Each structure stands twice: as structure tokens, then as C-alpha cells.
Amino acid sequence: MSIRNPRLPLLPGYGSNPLIGKKNFGVRPIFTTIDKVNMLVDKTEGVNRVPSLYCRKQAPELPTWIIYDKHILRFQAFFQQTLHEMRSASHILRKVDIFFFLEDGTIKVMEPKTENSGLSQGTLISRQRIHLPFSSDLYYDVLDLNIGREVTFFGKVFKIVNCDNFSRVFLNRLGINVPDPIPWPDAIERTPDSDRVPKHRPFRQFLDFDRQVLRFYGYWDDRESEFGVVHNLEIHYFLADDTIEIKEVYPPNSGTEGGPMFLKRMRLPRNIPAQIQMTGGPPTSSYSPGDLSIGAVLNVFGRKVVLTDCDPYTKEYYRITYGFDAFTPLPISHNEGTECLGTNMAERQLPPWNGYGSYDDSAENCRTIEPKAPHKDFMKFLHKDRVGFNSHTLRFAARLINDNPEDARRYFIIKYFLCDDTIGVFELCERNSGFKGGKFFRRDKMYLPGVEFFVPKEPPSYTDKDMWVGNELVINKHRFRLVAADEYALRYMEVNEYPMANVPLIMDKIRRTLVSQENGYKNFVAKYMEAVLPYQKELMPVRCFKQALKEIMCEKMTEHEFLTIIRHFRGDLGKERSPRREMIRSLVFTELTRGLWDDRERLCEGLKHADEAGCGVLPVHRLRQLLRAHRLPLNVDLMDCMLQVLQKDENCNILCDDLMSFLDFQTRPVFNLTEDDYQKVVRHAPPVKDTECKLWAEAETLIHEGFVNWNAFLCQLNLEHLVKDES
């Protein structure tokens, strides 16, 4: 700044400003060494105004750009922008964030972006060192930034009102007191003339409600006029500017001419007096959201539009804003002998399907002259397509049922693809059987037998609900009986609660049957109590269990329901007799070793703390919570398998001592499992083609040679009160 006498003119010789007459204004480079690092600086040594955090000769031997790397102070500030062409306000307040980078003393100013603000927001000042006002060699540093201070960056004055917690703690460690946050001022300051008369603020309403539209459905009954009909309408109310547009909904092939716009977007007045319609006048009040509801009648320039329904977003808006809860749709009233155009129009009738090609392909060729590929359900394909081990393919073993004895030995695999509801049939042949294996029926939609085939509408086909063990499918006049299913199909149907694989529904069916019979539960338990194993009182052979259920259920249970119950209550012979327990223990050992988990002592303390009664048992859900709390690196499937093989008491509670012995890996398990074994035991992935015969053999072994936890079955049946009442 020039230093001169204000009474003298600005002429050579009348002032003492050393910059007058200077031609070279370049900054002289200064080379120095800071923290044993040679660098080029833009100020002389010793000008640093930032106090050190450490005492002399106790600072770490590292440069500043390493110590303060990624350390940023964040301040919240605002500046006022003058509005030159608005009479309602003098200026507008703009909120910004000031970032101070400690590693090099640079500053960056950003304004958070506000949708539909109409302002150029984002980075206002890029990252750089900023000079102090009226100084060419001093820059802003950390001492100049604090709550309540005003800083000037390139002519703009910023008022700092707040900072984040890291900045507050950092400044306090430097010995700088940080005041409390300052509240934000009003966003827009009005002029004295604007404060006299309150005015509507459409800009604020636009920012708050932009792209928020209330949608109603209604009709206009014009049948009183000649050739009049009932017009189905769709009413849109724009909350951003209180305007309304009305569109007419035309049914396809209605023959109605003209555009679908019934009323263009505008403010719809409530009523229009005659003198205003003829001569003009002051504007009248328009419809507001409070005037619209189901059953309301709108006066659209003399036409009575009745609102009958609204969309879910509109219902939620009125529920939150006005507290409405009743949204019962109104029917469209019709006079006797009069029909509404489009409401009773028959759906387009396609010619009967001739059976050539698929139905979708033939129907698409009938709808358009230009042949197009049929449209498939893309969303279903997206969710049901193969993803990793999840193949979304249900595979069943089947037998061919006919009078030919040679076909009784033939073995088939029926695959149901969930992505497009198609079925493929494949035959597994034996050597020297005289039958060629491979594809028996190509993958296609298989329609139900006994339905009208050559009809305009597509005949019903088999769905995934028809795929269950014991059911019979008629495919191209061949009758197949499903005799088994692979592990993935059984697991998928149980997880998704199919009717034939829903354990609660099956147990409720058994429970209702036993309750309906006199002394049914008591006789059932007493008769088959002797069938349990003598050395394992809670286990019963599967054959005896299945025979017991068949005697009480007769033909009320399907083969798949029997299989689901047997799988759910499957029991093991004990630690030394169950190979499945040792397999799962090997998998647990592998996962715990891979995850470097070795905290058995802390887990034991957690079990003792959770067992308040000191019984040594815990429920399954409580034990699962404890295992997750102690961070065992096991996935959900493996943890469920581990909890299934652990020993339980009469109330289906798991013994804590058995869990600790299960996790005692002083001796490594003898089972050395491969990845395929892991998929089969835990994840239930579908097996590969060369193991299909082995899979069905394992399923039959489970049914005929396995064991069922009899105590767990009676515990879940929960009919002990019947025995007490009878006694």
C-alpha cells in the first residue's frame, strides 16, 4: 500500500512508496533446510508463526509433510452474496466449508451442493496458499482460523461459525481457546420495504417440494350430453408450485381421437364468477392439497371431476401431513342401461394356438406384423439365474411308470429351472441295458395333462410348487414319479418354506391329527417308546419313526413331508459313532485355524456367565449369540451344522461341556475334507453329474439307515399337557 501524504498529489517525487518505478516484481527464491529436508520456500526462515506441539529438542525427527499427512482442519463458515435484481431481499447467505491442510498450509473452500439451487456450487477456491490482506509475503495459517473470526479470501469475507471435533481438539492442544459454535443467521435478509407486506416465497417452496407430485384417480361423467361417456382421469398435483394437470386415460383401441391432456398444468381456481369470466378481474384462490381427498369433487371450469383413489406416495403424504388414515377407493357409478367407454371393453382375443413352436413365440407373431422375439420375465431371470454355488435348479430322481417291465429299471433326472419355469428330463443309463442315456426331453415348458391345449390363452404348466418327492408328473404322455431329490433342492425348498417342506405346517398337521383322536398322543408315545435305541434313549431308527407317522397320518402326509421331518429331526449316534460330527468338526477346525482364533478360555467364561442357573445347558439361540459375540470365524451354515450335531438335553438345550470338547483341538480331527465335501456337508451345493447316482444312494441311506431325535420331535410337538390332563 502506498505510504504518502494525502494532501499531496500522486506524482513522482511526492511519495515514498518503494514500488513506484519498480519493473521486476518476481519473488526471490529462498533455499533452506527444514527438518533435514532441503526445499524451496517463499518466506524467510524464522517467520513460522505456528507454535510447536513439543518442547525444544523433543520433536520427532520427521518432516512436517509426513507428520501432518492427511491431517485437515475443517471449519464451517458463510459469506453474503448481494442480490442486485431482487426487491424482496438484499443479499443471500451461502454456507461453505473451509479446509486447512496442515502438511503444507494450503486452504480449500467448498460449498455443499444443493439440488435445484440455481447457484454454481462446489469448489469455490481451489487448494492453495492464500495471502493475508494487504500483505505480499505473509499467508494464512492455523492461528488465523477460529470460531467467530472473519477471514478475507480474494475479496470475499467469510465468517467462521463452527468446526469439527478434530479441529477443536487440535487447536486446544496448541493452547488456542475455541469458542462455542455460533448459530447460522437467516438465509435471506429482506429489505425494509419487503418486511411491511408478507409475501409468498415460491423459491423456498420449489426447493423443498420439487419433483414431489400427488397423484389421484378420478372420472368425469359426461353422459348427460349427447353421445357422452364417463372419462377416466388422472389428476397430478405439483407441490412445488401448487399447479394441477389432468390427463385422460384412454383404453387401448378405444377409437377416441385427440390428445390425452384434459387440463394443462396450471393453478386451478376453486370457482370462477360470471363477471370474472366475461370481463376479467383479480385472481381467485386456487386448490390446495387440503382440498384434495378421496370423494372430493373438483370444479374444472364447470366440469365436475370426482376423485376415487390415489397412489401409495399420496397416501403416505396425507398420513404424515394431515393425519388421514382412511383411503377407501370409491367405485365409478353407472346409470342403468348406460355403459362407460373402455370399462367393459373385451380384452384382445388371440386365435387358438396351433401347437407349432412355443406359445409365447406364436402369441408375439399374432400381436405384431413384424416378427419379434418373445418378452421374458427379466426380473425373474435376474434373481433366479445361477450365482456361484446357488444354481436355482431343482433336481429330482424319477422312475418311469407304465406297464412295460423293462422301463421299471430305467432311471431319470428331472431338472426344474427356476429362472424361466422350464423342465428338462435326462436319463441315466446302465451298461448293456439297451437304452441310450442322455437327453430324454429337451428343456421346455411342460403343460399340465388333461387341459384344453389349442386355446387362445396359454394352458397352465407345471410350477415349482408341483415339484416334490412322491408326486407324479405327466410329461408328453409319459408318467414319471419323483422318488428322491438332491441336497440343494431339499435345502432350497426348506429355506423358502414350500408347502411340502414347511416344518411348522407339517408339525401342525400332525398335532391336529393327534388331538382329534381319543388318547391319540398317549398311545402314540407309549407304543413307540420301546423303539428307541437302548444305548441312546433319545434316538429312534428312521424306519420305526416313519412307520409310526404313517399309522397315525394314513394318507394325509406325502413322501416329501416325511423326508422333511426326518431331515429336521435327524440325530447322530454320538461323538465316537457319528462320522458326520467328525466331518463338521474338521471343517470347524479348518476355519478356526485359518482365522487364527484361540480364545477358548474367554468363551468358557462367557458360557458360565450366561448360565445363571448353573445347569450346564443353554438354548440354541442364546448359544448362537455367544458364538457370534466371541467372534468365531464361522459362516452361518457351518455354525448351524455345528449346533445340530452337539448333544442336547430333553428340552432341546445344548450341553456346554459338549461344545467345549467339540472345540478342543489338542488332537487334530482325522477327517481330511476336500472342497467338494465341504459343499456337500455344509453349503448343500448341487453335485456334479458324475456323482448323481451316489447322491440318490445317500438319500436312500438316510431314509432307511438313519436315526431321528425322538425327544426333539416330542419337544417340538408340545402335547405333554394332553397326557397330564388324561391322567
Secondary structure as UniProt FT lines:
FT   TURN            6..7
FT   TURN            12..13
FT   TURN            18..21
FT   STRAND          30..34
FT   TURN            35..36
FT   STRAND          37..41
FT   TURN            45..46
FT   TURN            56..57
FT   HELIX           64..67
FT   TURN            68..70
FT   STRAND          72..82
FT   STRAND          91..101
FT   TURN            102..105
FT   STRAND          106..111
FT   TURN            115..116
FT   STRAND          122..128
FT   TURN            133..134
FT   HELIX           142..144
FT   TURN            147..148
FT   STRAND          150..153
FT   TURN            154..155
FT   STRAND          156..163
FT   HELIX           165..173
FT   TURN            174..175
FT   STRAND          188..189
FT   HELIX           192..196
FT   HELIX           202..209
FT   TURN            210..211
FT   STRAND          213..221
FT   TURN            223..224
FT   TURN            226..227
FT   STRAND          230..238
FT   TURN            239..242
FT   STRAND          243..248
FT   TURN            252..253
FT   STRAND          261..266
FT   HELIX           274..279
FT   HELIX           289..291
FT   TURN            294..295
FT   STRAND          297..300
FT   TURN            301..302
FT   STRAND          303..310
FT   HELIX           312..321
FT   TURN            336..337
FT   TURN            341..343
FT   HELIX           359..367
FT   HELIX           378..384
FT   TURN            388..389
FT   STRAND          393..400
FT   HELIX           405..409
FT   STRAND          411..417
FT   TURN            418..421
FT   STRAND          422..428
FT   TURN            431..432
FT   STRAND          438..444
FT   TURN            449..450
FT   HELIX           464..466
FT   TURN            469..470
FT   STRAND          472..475
FT   TURN            476..477
FT   STRAND          478..485
FT   HELIX           487..495
FT   TURN            496..497
FT   HELIX           499..501
FT   HELIX           503..516
FT   TURN            518..519
FT   HELIX           520..528
FT   HELIX           529..531
FT   TURN            537..538
FT   STRAND          539..541
FT   HELIX           542..553
FT   TURN            554..555
FT   HELIX           559..568
FT   STRAND          570..571
FT   TURN            575..577
FT   HELIX           579..594
FT   TURN            595..596
FT   HELIX           600..610
FT   TURN            612..613
FT   STRAND          617..618
FT   HELIX           620..629
FT   TURN            630..631
FT   HELIX           636..645
FT   TURN            650..651
FT   STRAND          654..655
FT   HELIX           656..662
FT   HELIX           675..678
FT   HELIX           679..683
FT   HELIX           689..691
FT   HELIX           692..705
FT   STRAND          707..709
FT   HELIX           710..717
FT   HELIX           720..726
//
